[in-house]
Amino acid sequence: MKDEYVDIVDENNKVLYKTSKLDAHKKGLLHRTVISEVIDSKGRWLLFDPSDHKQDAGQYVSPIGGHVRSGETIEEGLKREAFEETGLKGFKFKFIGKKIFNRFVIGRQENHFFTVYEIYSDEKPVLSYETSDYKYFTRKEIKDKMRTNPKIFGGTFHFVYKHIYNEFNP
């Protein structure tokens, strides 16, 4: 399988050059990733349990999280990733925030410029090979679980809610 290309960016999200995603992770280069929460009309948040081969397996994470391809706009990346990871298309969405997330996980350096959105949809998600299960949580349940059982959520989820959704700090 041919490796996809990503844009390497600076801390202001300005494109510097492009390289393979593999090279970006190998060298810890900063590149764009789109993250999105999916919220239904009842205000429940859809969270996924990643498959065993993915980071944060066995913990709940945002249902949409993926690399923005080189030359792709962030919104194009959001729509593509939403369809690939949940089967959603034709949805309403809102920009929430952005932040750099740098960690070493599953043998690679992930230095991501996160752009976070919320998608609003009542469609039933379609699981991909990247996801083993899903569950809906109310905002109160997330906040309570962050205090009482934070390990049910993955590291990326913790980062987004600590740095983007400040209300969820335990």
KEMI-590565 format. One record per residue (C-alpha): residue number from 1; x, y, z. Coordinates in Angstrom, 3 decimals, decimal comma. Example, Ala and Ser with C-alpha at 12.3 -4.5 7.8 and 13.67 -1.06 7.14 Angstrom:
% KEMI-590565
<node resi="1" X="12,300" Y="-4,500" Z="7,800"/>
<node resi="2" X="13,670" Y="-1,060" Z="7,140"/>
***
This chain:
% KEMI-590565
<node resi="1" X="0,000" Y="0,000" Z="0,000"/>
<node resi="2" X="1,367" Y="3,390" Z="-0,980"/>
<node resi="3" X="1,955" Y="5,790" Z="1,917"/>
<node resi="4" X="-0,114" Y="8,964" Z="1,852"/>
<node resi="5" X="1,471" Y="12,403" Z="1,940"/>
<node resi="6" X="0,866" Y="15,054" Z="4,585"/>
<node resi="7" X="1,782" Y="18,720" Z="4,816"/>
<node resi="8" X="4,425" Y="19,576" Z="7,398"/>
<node resi="9" X="3,375" Y="22,760" Z="9,191"/>
<node resi="10" X="4,823" Y="25,212" Z="11,693"/>
<node resi="11" X="3,255" Y="26,072" Z="15,061"/>
<node resi="12" X="0,981" Y="28,586" Z="13,267"/>
<node resi="13" X="-0,318" Y="25,856" Z="10,905"/>
<node resi="14" X="1,546" Y="27,326" Z="7,924"/>
<node resi="15" X="2,545" Y="24,689" Z="5,347"/>
<node resi="16" X="6,318" Y="24,278" Z="5,036"/>
<node resi="17" X="6,566" Y="21,245" Z="2,713"/>
<node resi="18" X="5,073" Y="17,796" Z="2,200"/>
<node resi="19" X="6,357" Y="14,351" Z="3,077"/>
<node resi="20" X="4,989" Y="10,865" Z="3,647"/>
<node resi="21" X="2,947" Y="10,215" Z="6,770"/>
<node resi="22" X="5,441" Y="7,472" Z="7,627"/>
<node resi="23" X="8,341" Y="9,934" Z="7,437"/>
<node resi="24" X="6,421" Y="12,538" Z="9,471"/>
<node resi="25" X="5,893" Y="10,018" Z="12,279"/>
<node resi="26" X="9,396" Y="8,598" Z="12,045"/>
<node resi="27" X="10,939" Y="12,063" Z="12,416"/>
<node resi="28" X="8,292" Y="13,547" Z="14,746"/>
<node resi="29" X="7,396" Y="16,282" Z="12,249"/>
<node resi="30" X="4,386" Y="18,504" Z="12,948"/>
<node resi="31" X="1,488" Y="17,748" Z="10,579"/>
<node resi="32" X="-2,271" Y="18,269" Z="10,442"/>
<node resi="33" X="-4,862" Y="16,011" Z="11,997"/>
<node resi="34" X="-8,587" Y="16,578" Z="12,188"/>
<node resi="35" X="-10,574" Y="15,473" Z="15,239"/>
<node resi="36" X="-14,347" Y="15,571" Z="15,598"/>
<node resi="37" X="-16,891" Y="14,728" Z="18,208"/>
<node resi="38" X="-20,257" Y="13,503" Z="16,952"/>
<node resi="39" X="-23,215" Y="14,774" Z="18,944"/>
<node resi="40" X="-26,792" Y="13,631" Z="18,410"/>
<node resi="41" X="-30,007" Y="15,645" Z="18,812"/>
<node resi="42" X="-30,310" Y="14,426" Z="22,432"/>
<node resi="43" X="-26,920" Y="15,976" Z="23,205"/>
<node resi="44" X="-25,202" Y="12,598" Z="23,563"/>
<node resi="45" X="-21,593" Y="12,232" Z="22,468"/>
<node resi="46" X="-20,674" Y="9,253" Z="20,301"/>
<node resi="47" X="-17,362" Y="7,673" Z="21,335"/>
<node resi="48" X="-15,528" Y="4,794" Z="19,688"/>
<node resi="49" X="-13,480" Y="1,932" Z="21,075"/>
<node resi="50" X="-10,592" Y="1,511" Z="18,604"/>
<node resi="51" X="-9,616" Y="-1,874" Z="17,181"/>
<node resi="52" X="-6,695" Y="-3,711" Z="18,790"/>
<node resi="53" X="-4,171" Y="-2,481" Z="16,188"/>
<node resi="54" X="-4,941" Y="1,215" Z="16,862"/>
<node resi="55" X="-3,648" Y="3,521" Z="19,573"/>
<node resi="56" X="-5,861" Y="3,796" Z="22,666"/>
<node resi="57" X="-7,460" Y="0,372" Z="21,991"/>
<node resi="58" X="-9,827" Y="-0,629" Z="24,786"/>
<node resi="59" X="-10,523" Y="3,016" Z="25,662"/>
<node resi="60" X="-13,140" Y="5,414" Z="24,338"/>
<node resi="61" X="-11,949" Y="8,087" Z="21,902"/>
<node resi="62" X="-13,383" Y="10,691" Z="19,555"/>
<node resi="63" X="-15,080" Y="8,920" Z="16,639"/>
<node resi="64" X="-13,265" Y="10,940" Z="13,998"/>
<node resi="65" X="-9,534" Y="11,437" Z="14,053"/>
<node resi="66" X="-7,288" Y="11,291" Z="11,053"/>
<node resi="67" X="-4,601" Y="12,905" Z="9,002"/>
<node resi="68" X="-5,313" Y="15,718" Z="6,600"/>
<node resi="69" X="-3,698" Y="14,779" Z="3,297"/>
<node resi="70" X="-1,230" Y="17,058" Z="1,540"/>
<node resi="71" X="-3,086" Y="19,672" Z="-0,494"/>
<node resi="72" X="-6,405" Y="18,872" Z="1,179"/>
<node resi="73" X="-8,219" Y="21,573" Z="3,166"/>
<node resi="74" X="-8,963" Y="20,794" Z="6,786"/>
<node resi="75" X="-12,702" Y="20,741" Z="6,062"/>
<node resi="76" X="-12,143" Y="18,335" Z="3,156"/>
<node resi="77" X="-10,146" Y="16,137" Z="5,540"/>
<node resi="78" X="-12,959" Y="16,322" Z="8,104"/>
<node resi="79" X="-15,581" Y="15,219" Z="5,571"/>
<node resi="80" X="-13,398" Y="12,408" Z="4,192"/>
<node resi="81" X="-12,452" Y="11,110" Z="7,647"/>
<node resi="82" X="-16,059" Y="11,319" Z="8,877"/>
<node resi="83" X="-17,204" Y="9,179" Z="5,970"/>
<node resi="84" X="-14,294" Y="6,709" Z="6,267"/>
<node resi="85" X="-14,592" Y="6,280" Z="10,042"/>
<node resi="86" X="-18,348" Y="6,591" Z="10,667"/>
<node resi="87" X="-20,124" Y="6,501" Z="7,303"/>
<node resi="88" X="-21,459" Y="10,032" Z="7,895"/>
<node resi="89" X="-21,885" Y="12,511" Z="5,061"/>
<node resi="90" X="-23,962" Y="15,625" Z="4,468"/>
<node resi="91" X="-23,752" Y="16,684" Z="8,123"/>
<node resi="92" X="-23,573" Y="20,040" Z="9,899"/>
<node resi="93" X="-20,370" Y="20,824" Z="11,765"/>
<node resi="94" X="-18,749" Y="23,558" Z="13,822"/>
<node resi="95" X="-15,103" Y="24,471" Z="14,474"/>
<node resi="96" X="-14,209" Y="24,150" Z="18,179"/>
<node resi="97" X="-10,470" Y="24,771" Z="18,514"/>
<node resi="98" X="-6,902" Y="23,821" Z="17,656"/>
<node resi="99" X="-3,823" Y="22,727" Z="19,570"/>
<node resi="100" X="-0,547" Y="20,870" Z="19,042"/>
<node resi="101" X="-0,428" Y="17,318" Z="20,448"/>
<node resi="102" X="2,929" Y="15,552" Z="20,589"/>
<node resi="103" X="3,330" Y="12,045" Z="22,034"/>
<node resi="104" X="5,196" Y="8,792" Z="21,480"/>
<node resi="105" X="2,747" Y="5,908" Z="21,007"/>
<node resi="106" X="2,790" Y="2,456" Z="19,377"/>
<node resi="107" X="6,400" Y="2,848" Z="18,328"/>
<node resi="108" X="6,164" Y="6,228" Z="16,627"/>
<node resi="109" X="6,283" Y="9,938" Z="17,343"/>
<node resi="110" X="2,958" Y="11,631" Z="16,711"/>
<node resi="111" X="3,398" Y="15,389" Z="16,446"/>
<node resi="112" X="-0,026" Y="16,563" Z="15,343"/>
<node resi="113" X="-1,581" Y="19,951" Z="14,789"/>
<node resi="114" X="-5,122" Y="19,111" Z="15,922"/>
<node resi="115" X="-8,092" Y="20,965" Z="14,493"/>
<node resi="116" X="-11,193" Y="19,989" Z="16,462"/>
<node resi="117" X="-14,803" Y="20,094" Z="15,275"/>
<node resi="118" X="-18,231" Y="18,974" Z="16,398"/>
<node resi="119" X="-20,485" Y="17,135" Z="13,943"/>
<node resi="120" X="-24,217" Y="17,058" Z="14,601"/>
<node resi="121" X="-25,950" Y="13,905" Z="13,422"/>
<node resi="122" X="-28,507" Y="11,288" Z="14,422"/>
<node resi="123" X="-27,301" Y="8,801" Z="11,803"/>
<node resi="124" X="-26,266" Y="5,410" Z="13,126"/>
<node resi="125" X="-22,488" Y="5,065" Z="12,729"/>
<node resi="126" X="-20,993" Y="2,436" Z="10,467"/>
<node resi="127" X="-17,952" Y="0,847" Z="12,086"/>
<node resi="128" X="-14,765" Y="0,543" Z="10,050"/>
<node resi="129" X="-11,845" Y="-1,839" Z="10,529"/>
<node resi="130" X="-10,397" Y="0,820" Z="12,870"/>
<node resi="131" X="-13,229" Y="0,496" Z="15,422"/>
<node resi="132" X="-14,455" Y="-2,419" Z="17,512"/>
<node resi="133" X="-17,430" Y="-0,789" Z="19,258"/>
<node resi="134" X="-19,134" Y="2,490" Z="20,134"/>
<node resi="135" X="-21,164" Y="4,013" Z="22,937"/>
<node resi="136" X="-23,099" Y="7,235" Z="23,550"/>
<node resi="137" X="-22,320" Y="9,356" Z="26,621"/>
<node resi="138" X="-24,071" Y="12,419" Z="27,997"/>
<node resi="139" X="-21,872" Y="15,408" Z="28,876"/>
<node resi="140" X="-22,534" Y="14,677" Z="32,554"/>
<node resi="141" X="-21,465" Y="11,048" Z="32,137"/>
<node resi="142" X="-18,221" Y="12,127" Z="30,462"/>
<node resi="143" X="-17,494" Y="14,645" Z="33,199"/>
<node resi="144" X="-18,294" Y="12,103" Z="35,940"/>
<node resi="145" X="-16,212" Y="9,345" Z="34,297"/>
<node resi="146" X="-13,290" Y="11,764" Z="33,841"/>
<node resi="147" X="-13,291" Y="12,115" Z="37,638"/>
<node resi="148" X="-14,128" Y="8,573" Z="38,736"/>
<node resi="149" X="-12,753" Y="6,312" Z="35,985"/>
<node resi="150" X="-10,557" Y="8,368" Z="33,624"/>
<node resi="151" X="-8,801" Y="5,298" Z="32,206"/>
<node resi="152" X="-11,859" Y="4,398" Z="30,129"/>
<node resi="153" X="-10,887" Y="7,287" Z="27,833"/>
<node resi="154" X="-7,822" Y="7,300" Z="25,574"/>
<node resi="155" X="-4,908" Y="9,718" Z="25,784"/>
<node resi="156" X="-5,997" Y="11,741" Z="22,784"/>
<node resi="157" X="-9,484" Y="12,148" Z="24,254"/>
<node resi="158" X="-7,984" Y="13,401" Z="27,523"/>
<node resi="159" X="-5,787" Y="15,868" Z="25,654"/>
<node resi="160" X="-8,663" Y="17,299" Z="23,589"/>
<node resi="161" X="-10,868" Y="17,753" Z="26,643"/>
<node resi="162" X="-8,165" Y="19,208" Z="28,819"/>
<node resi="163" X="-6,970" Y="21,691" Z="26,198"/>
<node resi="164" X="-10,073" Y="22,320" Z="24,062"/>
<node resi="165" X="-13,046" Y="21,536" Z="26,355"/>
<node resi="166" X="-11,799" Y="22,971" Z="29,636"/>
<node resi="167" X="-15,024" Y="22,128" Z="31,466"/>
<node resi="168" X="-14,009" Y="18,439" Z="31,563"/>
<node resi="169" X="-10,905" Y="18,868" Z="33,680"/>
<node resi="170" X="-11,224" Y="16,555" Z="36,676"/>
***
